[in-house]
Structure formats: structure tokens, C-alpha cells
Amino acid sequence: MTILISTLFMLSFAGITYVVLSSFIAGAEVYAKTYSQETANEFENIFLFIPPKRISDIGWALSVATFLILFLLAGNFHSSTGFLAGLLIASTSAYGAFHAPKYLLNILKRKRLETFNQQLVETLANMSNALKAGFSIMQAFETVVKEGQRPIAQEFDVFLKQTRVGVSFSDAIENLGQRVKSDDLYLVIAAIETARKTGGNLTEILENISHTIRERMRIQMRIKTLTAQGRLQGIVAACMPAVMGAILMALKPEIMLPFLHSPVGVLIIGVVVLLIITGWLVIKKIIDIDV
């Protein structure tokens, strides 16, 4: 009778485990597919065409590699506490590693937006000169495309192609603003639309906007220079615990491994990470001055 009960219990446990794992795997596949498709679409917006499956494969590869490395370093099969601590650290890090393509995308988008805004200043001056020479607004856009400076030439080229296939000027230029998401470009779009509807002097408006953007960028660079020390302090303060931990792990692993495998050690690491994040957000809030 005892054997029968034990057998039924094992079968029930195995069945529940199978159902839970199947549901988890199915959910992970759906999430990975949705995430990779959305990320691929955002990469296309910056003219980087990467298949969604490739993004998913990269994410899974980084996630598995991160999980195995950190679990072997922080985990301990000799105690349940060490095993759970290693599993928690490795799982959390693996989740972050899976989204590495998204983090890379955000960095590329930020760099691309900075380049676009820098090119926009000279582009407005060139468009103003083209309008003075008798060109239409569409011909002024075409001169920017012909110069071929990326990324502004790419975005303006998409704008021109949309107008050629039947999209209205207002809708096409609105789509341009939504793709780039630049405050400076929104200002230009609003000025162009206002000038088209009211018949204002678009040449003078573009020159004034170019001057305004140039001055704002000069002030931003000045602020960035003055806050460089604060940003450096934030980076050093955030990286110091991790660097010291890695050095101690390399020099004295017999001291660090028991610390990592103990509940108190895991709790202290969690508190340190929380404090680092809080300190970094406070420093970022102080030095982040909107112009």
C-alpha cells in the first residue's frame, strides 16, 4: 500500500512538473517571438534590417551563457541555500542578458538621434539657401537627400518616397517626426506646416530655427562639460563594488564563495545593488538639466 501511494505521488508530481514546464516553455517562446519581432521592427526604423529569429537566437545564447557562468560561480550544490542563491542570481542576470539586443538598440537610437540633431542645424541652413535660390520646399528636401549624409538623408528620403506614392505632405512630414522623435525636428515640422498654411517667410523661419537649435546645443555642451565630474563620480561609485568583488573573487575565492553561498551574503548583495541603483538615479536626476 505504501509503495502504491509513493508511486501515485511520484506520478502526480511528475505530471504537475511536466505541465508547469510545458506552460513555461510555451510562454517563453511566445514572449521571445513577440519581443524579437518588436525589436526587429525598431531596428528597421534606424535602417538596420535584422531578422527576428536572429535577434531571438542571440538573446537565448547570451541568456544561457550568462546563466551557466553565474550559476557555476555563485551556486553551490552542497546546500539548498547556495543552490537557491545561485539560481536566483543566475536567473536574474540571464533575463537581463536576453534583452541585450534591446539595450544595444537603445544605445544606437540615442547615438543616431544625436547625429541627426547635429546634422539638422546645417541642413536647415542649406534648405534656407535653396529656398532663396528659388527652389520649392520639396526640391530643398531633395538637395538634402542628394548630399547623402546619414541618417538625415535616409529619413528625408523616406519622407519624399511617401509623398511620391500618394501620401499627403502633412501626413508624410508627421510620419517623419514620429519616426525620428526629435524635439528639434518637431519644431521644424511645426514651422513648415504653419508657413505653408499662413504663407509666412519660410526662409527666415528656417534660419531662425537653425540659430535657436545651434544655441541650445551650445548650452547643452556647456552643461555637459560642467557636470562631467558628477557623471564620472556616479560611474565610479556604481562600478566600484562590482570591481572590488571581482578582484576579491580572483584573489581570495575561499573567502568570497562562502559569502556568496550564505543567506546573509545574498541579502547584502541585494541591498548593495539597490543602493547603487538608488544613488545612480539620484545623481542622474541632479545632473540631468533640460534645456
C-alpha positions, 0 to 999 in steps of 0.5 A: 500500500505504501509503495502504491501511494509513493508511486501515485505521488511520484506520478502526480508530481511528475505530471504537475512538473511536466505541465508547469514546464510545458506552460513555461516553455510555451510562454517563453517562446511566445514572449521571445517571438513577440519581443524579437519581432518588436525589436526587429521592427525598431531596428528597421526604423534606424535602417538596420534590417535584422531578422527576428529569429536572429535577434531571438537566437542571440538573446537565448545564447547570451541568456544561457551563457550568462546563466551557466557562468553565474550559476557555476560561480555563485551556486553551490550544490552542497546546500539548498541555500547556495543552490537557491542563491545561485539560481536566483542570481543566475536567473536574474542576470540571464533575463537581463542578458536576453534583452541585450539586443534591446539595450544595444538598440537603445544605445544606437537610437540615442547615438543616431538621434544625436547625429541627426540633431547635429546634422539638422542645424546645417541642413536647415541652413542649406534648405534656407539657401535653396529656398532663396535660390528659388527652389520649392520646399520639396526640391530643398528636401531633395538637395538634402537627400542628394548630399547623402549624409546619414541618417538625415538623408535616409529619413528625408528620403523616406519622407519624399518616397511617401509623398511620391506614392500618394501620401499627403505632405502633412501626413508624410512630414508627421510620419517623419517626426514620429519616426525620428522623435526629435524635439528639434525636428518637431519644431521644424515640422511645426514651422513648415506646416504653419508657413505653408498654411499662413504663407509666412517667410519660410526662409527666415523661419528656417534660419531662425530655427537653425540659430535657436537649435545651434544655441541650445546645443551650445548650452547643452555642451556647456552643461555637459562639460560642467557636470562631467565630474558628477557623471564620472563620480556616479560611474565610479561609485556604481562600478566600484563594488562590482570591481572590488568583488571581482578582484576579491573573487580572483584573489581570495575565492575561499573567502568570497564563495562562502559569502556568496553561498550564505543567506546573509551574503545574498541579502547584502548583495541585494541591498548593495545593488539597490543602493547603487541603483538608488544613488545612480538615479539620484545623481542622474536626476541632479545632473540631468538639466533640460534645456 
